[in-house]
Amino acid sequence: MNRDKERTTEEKARTHDTMTPLLEAMYSEFKEISKKKPGSAVSKSKLKIVNRLLGKIRIVLADEESIDFLDVLDEDDVPQASDVTLILSQYVAAMKAFHEKHYGWDGSNHVWFTV
């Protein structure tokens, strides 16, 4: 049994598993846009979609130290694609750290360590 794993809630574990593929897909899309046109402005509708996803992820990461360094996008600021890519990369890293901290081998299976 992996005794160095910290515990989280089942709800956060489920939300992590639901949001991670969406986050990774969004990050991948913005990374491609950023490579082609790094200075292109991101539309308000896309910003709302990004912020809706980040809002759910922030709930998962609320008790993590990294939350202090994770920003949401200002919809009035009209960020560039490269700005969105940077923010999303930070969330991807934070979600990976969350997974490593709370998920592991319990002696017979890989599981979330929950309270």
N, C-alpha and C positions, 0 to 999 in steps of 0.2 A: 504494500500500500504506500502511496506517495504522500507522506505526512507533511511535506513542505507546501502543499497547495492550500491556498486560502479559500474560504467559502463565499459563495454569492447566493442570490435568490434564484429559484427556478424560473421566475418571470424574466429576470435579467438574462439568464442563460438562453431561454427561448427567444427573447428579443434579439440577442446577439446572433443566434443562428439564423434568424429571419433577415436581419439587416445587413449582415456581412456580405452576402452575395450581391445585394443591391448596391452597397457602398463600393465594392470592388468593381462592379460594372460601371458605375458612374465615374469612378476615378479613372478607369481605363478610357472611357469616352472623352473625358476632359483632357487627359494626357495626350490623346491623339489630336484633338483640336488645338491644344497648346503647342504641339510640335509644328503644326501647319501654320497657325496664325496665333502666336502667343499674345499679341496685343489686342486681339479681337474682344469687343465688349460682350458680356453675357446678358441675355435678355432678362427682364424682370420675371417672366413666367418660369424660366429655367432656374433663376435664383430661388423662387418660391419652392420649386421641387427639391432643390438641393437642401434648403433650410428645413423643409419638412422632414427629410431623411435625417439630417443632422440633429434635429430636435429629439427624435426617437433614440438616436445613438447616445445623445447626451444623458438620457435617463439611465442607460446601461452603465455609462462611465461616471455617473454622478459622484460616486464615492472613491474614485481613483484620483491619484495625485495629478495625473495628466490633464484633468478637466480644467485646471487653471490656465492651461496653455492652448486650449481648443476654442477657437472663435467660430461664431456663425457669420454669415455674410450679410453685410448691410445692403438691403435691397434698394436704398436710395443712392448708394455710392457707385453703382454700375461697375463692378470689378471686371478685370480682364480675365480671360480664360486661364492664364498662367497663375493668377491669384487664387482662383477656384481650385486649380490643380494642387497648389501648395497646401491649402486648407484641407482638401480631401486626403492628401498624403499623410497629414498629421493624424487624421481620424483613422485611417487604415492602420497606421502604426500603433495607435492607442488600442484599437480593437484586437490587434494581434497580441499585444501585451496583456490585455484582459483575458484572452483565451489561454495564454501560457500560464497566467497566475491562477486561474480557477478551473482548468480542465486538465485531466491527466489519467494515469493508470491507477486503478484502485486495487490492483492485485489480480483481477480477472477480466476487467473491461476498461476501456477508455470512457470516462464519464465526467460530467460537470460535478464539481464539489459544491453542494448546496446545503443551506441550513435547513 
